Amino acid sequence: MVENDPSSTIFSTWEWLSTFWKHFGDESRLAIFVLEKSNRLIAAAPLCYKTNDSPRQLQFIGTPRVDYADFVTTIGEKGTLKLLKHIRSQPPWESLQLEQVPQESRTPHLCSECFQRRFSVRVMDLVVCPYITLPREWAEYKKIHRRVARNARYYERKLRAEYSLDTKLHRKIELNDPLMDCLIQLHQRRQAELGHGGVFSTHEMQAFHKELAHLLSNKNRAILHILYADSVPISAYYAFIYRRWCGLYIKGINPDFSRFSPGYLHTSLLIKEIIDAKSSEVLDFTRGDEPYKFYFASERTVNRLITVQNVNASAQAANSSQPL
């Protein structure tokens, strides 16, 4: 069903959602709403209740770790609207908190239409997502991003003066693959250098991504792209592929080679490789406004946060908490 929704993303797939739930489901309680026709699934709302501080808050499965989230429907906004009306009629929930809804989604408008009386609806911009609409030829990209091409040539000459360079695209990622360990190590070393925790700072996140990368690679939806200097990994990208979209999800850099800007060079080499392969139309740096992304991408979109407050339910909950 997901594949038949033209606006679905890699984060809507069974592999992503089920693997996330396997590793983090104990933090929430499932609340999946579906719409069927002739015993066929035609729309779904992959939601859950938080079970810690806000037990009556509905949110997307994957929150806050998902990069894009929305309802899945094969019948357009009619499916989303029917799901919203069904959610509206369910036993009292206090809030519906929908994070990382893509800018082009009609869900904010449909929420405003569906939740009128007895509800408060607020929509706000949440995070920037830089991306590149890929040209057909690398030469076209270089015309727009002359500084990228010039700096990449400089760093490549500098590296090649001391090392033998090579890039490898790994499409098959085994469960507990050493390549994922390499990515994790590079990412965490770089983040530690920057004073950050890093995506893989917990064992749970490492286990989640190792399994996810394996499952997605079995469907040609995940890759590892690694830059080597004398066979030593100096930069790694973990990317997702979905239809004609490629998302650069997580990268890692060997800080021992920082004087060569391996991340900068690797990104430019990967962009060229993706353009030359003509397999994707969009290269997405996913959510986040890290400055390096804007060296390469001149386009951006915005993810939104939709908050629907069930005024009556909130009032009832407040009253029930008052001492007698």
N, C-alpha and C positions, 0 to 999 in steps of 0.2 A: 504493500500500500504506500509506503514512504516513497518508493521510487516513482510512483505515479503522481506525486505532488510536485509540481515544477518549482515550488519555492522551498522545498525541504533542503536541509543541510546535512552534513556529515554527523552533526550532533543530534539529528532526529533518528538516526539509524538504530536498528535493534542492537547492533554490536556495541555502539557507544552507550546507549541507555541501560542495557542489561548488564554490561560490565561495570558501569558506574554503580548500579544498584547492588551488585554482588559485593563490591568493596566498601560502599558507603551507605547502604540501605538502612543500617541500624540507626542512622541519624534521623530517619524520617518514617512516615507511614504512607503507603501507596494510596493514591486517589486518582486512578486513571479513568477518564470518561471517554466512551467510544460511541460512534454513530454507525449503525449497520443498515444495509439495504439488501434484501434477498440473501441474507446470511453472508454478506460480504462487508468487510470493514471499509468504510469510506471517509471516516474522519476520526481523529483521536486527540485528546488533550492529555499529554504525559505529565501529570501533576502528582504532587505528594503533599502531605501535611508535615510541617516541622514538629518534632516531638520533644524539643528541649524548651527553649524560652518562649516560643510562640506556637503552642499546640493547635491553635485554630487558624493558622495562616496557611493558605494554599500557595504553592509555588511550583515552578518547573522542576522536574527531576534533573539533577545536575547543578542546581544553584548551590553555591555561587561560582562553581568551577567551569560551567559551560560558557562557550564564547558566543553562540547564537542559539536562541530558543524561540519556539513558536508552536502554535497548533499545527497539526498535520491534517490536510484535507485534500481529497481528490475531486471535490465539487466546488472549489473556490471558497469565497467568503461566506457562502450560504452554509457550508459545513461548520465554519468557525462560529457563526452566529447561533446556529442550533445548539452547539456545544455550550456556548456561553449562557444561553437561556436555560439549559438543563442545569448547569452549575448554579445559576441564580436561584433555582428552586430547591436546592439541596438543604439538608439540615444546617442550622446556623453555623456559618464560619465567619470569623471576624474580618479577615482581609484576604484578598487575592493579590499576590505580589508577583508580577511577571517581569523578570529581569532579562536583559540582553535580547530584546525583541528588535529585529532588524528595522532600519529606517523605512524601507519600502513596504513593510508589512501593513496590512489594513486592520490588524488586530486592535490598535489603539482607538481607531474610529469606531469599530464595532463594539468595543467595550463601552464607549461613551453612549452609543445608541442603545445598547442592551441594559446597562445599569443606570437607570435614571432615578426614579423615586426610591427612597430608603437607602440609597448608596451614594458614596462620594468617590468620584473618579479623578485621578490625577495622572498626567503623563509628563515625563521629564526626560531630557537627554541624559544619558548615563556615561557613555564612553565612546571615544573616536576609534574608528577602524580604518587604517590606511590600506589602500589597494592599488593595483595597476591593471588597467585594461590593456592586455598584452597586444602589441602590434604584431604584424605578420613577420617582420624581419628585425633582427638585432640592430641593424643600421638605423631603423626608424626610432627605436628606443634611445640610441646614442644621441640622436639629434635633439631630443627633448632633455636628456640627462647627460649633457656633455661632461659635467664635473665627475659624475659617477664613472664614466668610461675612462676619463683621464686619470683619476686616482687609482682605478683598478689596474690600469697598465703600469702605473708607477710601482704599486705594491707587488705586482706579479714579477716585474723585472728585479726588484729588490730581493724577493724570496728566491727566485731562480738563480740568482748569483751565488747563493749558498746551499740551496737544496734542490732536490728533484721533486717537482710537484706532480700530484695526481689527484683526480676526483673519482669517486665511485658511487654509483647509485645502487642502493640495495632495496630491491622490491620485495624480497621474501625475508620476513622477520620471524625468527623462531621464538617459541615461548622461552623466556629467560635467556634471550639472545645476548651474547657478549657485546654485540654492537650497541644494544640499548644500555648496557653498563657503561660503555664508552661515552655515549651521549650524556648519561646521568652524571658521570664524573666530570666531564668538561663543563656541563651546565652549572653544577654545584660549585666547582672551583671558581668559575667566573663570577657567580653571584656572591660568593664569599668575599672575593676581592672587592666587589662593589658594596659590600656591607648588607646584602640582602639574604633572605632565607633560601630562595630558589624554589622552583616548582616541585622538585624531588626531595624536599627536606624531610619528608616522613616516609617510613617504610610502606605505608598504605598507598601513597601516591605513586611510588616506584612500582609496586605490584600491580596497581591499576593500569598504568601506562604500558607495562611490559605485556600484560594480557591483551589490552586493547590493540596495541601495535601488531601483535601476532594475528588477532582475529581480522583486523581491517586489511592487513597485507594479504591474507588469503583471498580477499575480494579485490585486490589491486587498489586499495583505498588508503594505504599508508606506505611511506617510503622513509628510508634514512639516506641522507646524502652527506658524504664525508670528504673533507679535504685533507690530503696527506702531504707531509713534507718528509722525504726520505722514509716513507712508510710509517711515519708517526702521525696519528690523528691530531690535527691542529684546529679543526672546526667541524661541527656536525649540525645538521638540520634534521629535525623530525617534522615531517609534513604530511598533510592529509590530501587526498584526491577524491573529488566527488563530481561526477559528470565532467563538465569543462571548467571546473574550479579547482585551484590548488591553493591550499592554505599553509603558510609557513608557521607552524604551531610553536615549536620550541627550538632554540639553538643553544649550542655550547661552544666555548672557545678555550683553547689552551693558553693560559696567561703567560706561559714561558715564551710564547711567540708574539706577544702583544706589540712589539716594536714593528712588526710587519702588518699590523691590522688584518689578521686572518679572517675576522668576521666580515669586514668590509669587502675584502677580495672574494671570499666565498659566496657572499650574497650576490655580487655582480656576476660571478661565474654561473651560479645557479639560475639566475634570471635569464642569462643568455641560453643556457641549456634548455630551459623550459620553452622559451620562444622558438628555438630551433626545432624542438620536437613537435611543435604545433599541436600539442595535446590538450592545452588549456587556453581558455579565453581570458580568465581573470587570475591574477596572482594576489592573494590576500595575506596581509601581514597580521590578520586577526586583531582582536581588541587590544587596545593599549596605545598610548601616545608617546612611546619611547622615541627619543629624537632620531635614532639611527634609521627608523622606518621611513622618515620623511626625506632622507637623502635619496631614497630609491623610488618612493611612491608620491605622486603629485595629486592623487585623488583620495578622497576619504568619504566615509559614510558614518552614521552615528547609530549606536544601539540605544534603545529606549527602555525606561522602566515604567510599567503601568501599575498603579496601586489603586485597587478598588476596596473601599472600606464599607463594610456592612454595618451601617449606623445602628440599626436596631439590635443586632447581635452584640456589638461593642457595648451598647448601653446596658443590655441584659447582663453581660459578663461583669461590668463595673458594679452594677447593683448587687449581683450575687456575691461579690467579694467584700461588700460592706458588712461590718460587724453588727450583730443584732443588739 
